[in-house]
Amino acid sequence: MVTRIVFNLFAISTPNTGDSVVSPLDYYPIPYAHKFNLLTTKPSDIKDSIILVGGGGVLCFFDYFLKMHKGNNKLVGWGLGFNEHTTDLHKPHRSDLVSKFDLLGIRNFDARPDSLPAAESHIVPCVSCKHEVFDRDYEIQEEVRVYEHMQYGIDLFPNQPRFINTLKRHTFEEVIEWIGGCRKLVTSSYHGAYWGLLLGKEVYIANAFSTKFRCLPGAKIVNSEDQVQGATPSVNFLQECRRRNDSFYRRFERLRKEAEKDG
């Protein structure tokens, strides 16, 4: 039996709050696993390993993944997303990447397995849903709060309190407490919207700059303050996201053990 080192690649050391909580290694026991920076690791440096890529819209890095699949590597995507910056939010996802993975979980709820060419494709939301902060109770303090992406601001509700998705301003725990303290969340952050749904909030996406925003069940895309009404909080969304991640972990473990037997 050959021990396969697991290279967990994701965007390490970025100021984006969401990037700090998207590693499966923080929530599941995975032997011989280490974290590496997706943005600086050379594909040619990894051989005879299991490459576990997690978090964000990295399905756009087509050539990068082609190189990853060489060197007798197993390539796994956990909660990856399509993320094309465009004003055409109905633009079809590029699905030719899917066949490059040995196991793939996609966070986009609109990318159904029957529309993609790989049988191993399933909907697997961001693994940050496993964090224990979502099990806490939060007191409602305001009707509306704003959570901005640091590069894509929000003009709506200029007088409302707001947080920005950078670790230079707020920790992840502070962000969740902030979101937990409102009934309606207006946001331009994917993870902000996702976390709001996990907390059972009405979620409204303003300044929707990417195709990734169309895939969040229950969230409503808005362009004006008068549209901030009518969104329906998802029922049992937290439990469903956790269930999907737990199921994917079991599938990953089967692949890892089989890879070790094969050498």
Secondary structure, DSSP 8 states (H G I E B T S, - for coil): -----EEEEE-TT-SBGGGGG--GGGTS--TTEEEEETTT--GGG--SSEEEEESSSGGG-HHHHHHHT-TT-EEEEEEE----B-S-TT-----TTGGG-SEEEE--TTS-GGGSS-TTEEE---GGGGSGGGGS-----EEEEEEEBTTB---SSTTS-EEESBTTT--HHHHHHHHHTEEEEEES-HHHHHHHHHTT-EEEEES--BGGGGGSTT-EEESSGGG-------TTHHHHHHHHHHHHHHHHHHHHHHHHHH-
